[in-house]
């Protein structure tokens, strides 16, 4: 007869994590095929904080890898949106400053309530702004990976959540009129 494993000292409850995934899906308008990607995106705590449910311990990586790919996919998507405007390169830099920086992502993440959804270390109540920005990038990375690496889908999500807040993107007719 086997007995269920006791919860590790530091762990995250699987049902709580799943609930957070549901909130992310509502906020971003994207339903994950692989929910574990979203849980990984939310996990900023160390490697010694696995998921735990009814005697089962599920190790899960923190969000560093997803944040890296999310950062690159976001930059590429913003650049693609800029390209469609026909504007000068300096406008791309302005768009990136308003969208891709840690400060911009932390602010947008806080406004979307992501700061309360981050799976942080047990001694913390709320995630630090840098962790919120990193988690935001990781969520975008998880969407990118889950959507079979679709920049098109990521662009739809970025527009839906209002990540680009200025006059971008212009409609194709406006670009033609400028030329």
C-alpha positions in Angstrom: 0.0 0.0 0.0 1.4 3.4 -1.0 0.7 6.6 0.9 0.3 9.9 -0.8 3.2 12.2 -0.6 3.1 15.0 1.9 3.1 18.5 0.4 6.6 20.0 0.1 7.4 22.9 2.4 7.2 25.3 -0.5 4.7 24.4 -3.2 1.8 25.8 -5.3 -1.7 24.2 -5.2 -2.6 22.8 -8.6 -6.3 23.8 -8.3 -5.3 27.4 -7.4 -2.9 27.5 -10.4 -5.6 26.2 -12.7 -8.0 28.9 -11.5 -5.3 31.5 -12.3 -5.1 30.0 -15.8 -8.8 30.6 -16.3 -8.4 34.2 -15.3 -5.6 34.7 -17.8 -7.6 33.1 -20.5 -10.5 35.5 -19.8 -8.2 38.5 -19.7 -6.3 37.7 -22.9 -9.1 36.2 -24.8 -7.1 33.1 -25.5 -7.9 29.5 -24.5 -4.7 27.4 -23.9 -4.6 23.9 -25.4 -1.8 23.1 -23.0 -2.8 24.7 -19.7 0.6 23.7 -18.2 2.3 26.3 -20.5 0.2 29.0 -18.8 0.9 27.7 -15.3 4.6 27.7 -16.2 4.3 31.3 -17.5 2.7 32.3 -14.1 5.4 30.6 -12.0 8.1 33.1 -11.0 9.1 31.2 -7.9 12.1 29.0 -7.7 12.6 25.5 -8.9 11.9 24.1 -5.4 8.2 25.2 -5.5 6.4 22.4 -7.4 2.7 22.0 -8.0 1.0 19.8 -5.5 -2.4 18.0 -5.6 -3.7 15.2 -3.5 -0.4 13.6 -2.8 1.1 14.2 -6.2 4.1 16.4 -6.7 4.4 17.9 -10.2 7.7 19.7 -10.8 7.3 22.7 -13.1 9.9 25.1 -14.4 9.8 28.8 -13.7 8.9 31.2 -16.4 12.3 32.3 -17.6 12.3 30.4 -20.9 8.8 31.5 -21.8 9.6 35.1 -20.9 12.6 35.1 -23.2 10.6 33.8 -26.2 7.7 36.0 -25.3 10.0 39.1 -25.3 11.4 38.2 -28.7 7.9 37.4 -30.2 6.5 40.7 -28.7 9.3 42.7 -30.2 8.9 41.0 -33.6 5.1 41.6 -33.5 5.5 45.3 -32.6 8.1 45.7 -35.4 5.6 44.0 -37.8 2.8 46.4 -36.8 5.2 49.3 -37.2 6.3 48.1 -40.7 2.6 48.2 -41.8 2.4 51.9 -40.9 5.1 52.9 -43.4 6.6 55.2 -40.7 10.2 56.0 -40.2 12.4 53.7 -38.0 12.3 56.2 -35.1 8.6 55.5 -34.8 9.3 51.8 -34.3 11.7 52.8 -31.4 8.9 54.9 -29.9 6.4 52.1 -30.2 8.8 49.7 -28.5 9.4 52.2 -25.6 5.7 52.4 -25.0 5.2 48.6 -25.3 8.1 46.3 -24.9 10.0 47.8 -21.9 9.8 46.3 -18.4 8.1 49.5 -17.1 5.4 49.4 -19.8 4.8 45.7 -19.3 4.6 46.0 -15.5 2.1 48.8 -15.8 -0.1 46.9 -18.3 0.3 43.7 -16.2 -0.8 45.5 -13.1 -3.8 47.1 -14.9 -4.9 43.6 -16.1 -4.5 42.1 -12.6 -1.5 39.9 -13.5 0.3 41.0 -10.4 -2.2 39.1 -8.3 -2.0 36.0 -10.5 1.8 35.4 -10.5 2.8 32.3 -8.6 5.4 33.9 -6.3 7.5 32.5 -3.5 5.5 31.8 -0.3 7.1 34.7 1.6 5.7 37.3 -0.9 2.1 38.5 -1.2 2.4 40.4 -4.5 4.9 40.2 -7.3 7.6 42.9 -7.7 7.0 45.0 -10.9 9.9 43.3 -12.7 8.3 39.9 -12.0 5.0 41.2 -13.3 6.7 42.4 -16.5 8.6 39.0 -16.8 5.3 37.1 -16.2 3.6 39.3 -18.8 6.3 38.3 -21.3 6.0 34.7 -20.3 2.3 34.7 -20.8 2.8 36.1 -24.3 5.5 33.5 -24.9 3.1 30.7 -23.7 0.5 32.0 -26.1 3.0 32.1 -28.9 4.2 28.5 -28.2 0.7 27.2 -27.6 -0.6 28.7 -30.9 2.1 26.8 -32.8 4.4 29.8 -32.9 1.9 32.1 -34.6 2.9 35.7 -34.7 -0.4 36.4 -36.3 -2.3 35.1 -33.3 0.0 37.0 -30.9 -0.7 40.2 -32.9 -4.5 39.6 -32.4 -4.0 39.2 -28.7 -1.8 42.3 -28.4 -4.5 44.3 -30.2 -7.3 42.8 -28.1 -5.7 43.6 -24.8 -4.8 47.1 -25.9 -1.1 46.7 -25.4 -0.4 49.2 -28.1 -2.1 52.4 -26.8 -1.1 55.1 -29.2 -2.3 55.7 -32.8 -0.8 52.4 -34.0 -1.6 50.5 -36.0 -2.9 52.6 -38.8 -5.2 51.0 -41.3 -3.6 50.0 -44.7 -5.5 52.9 -46.5 -3.9 55.5 -44.2 -0.5 54.1 -45.1 -1.3 54.4 -48.9 -2.5 58.0 -48.4 0.9 58.9 -46.9 2.8 57.6 -49.9 
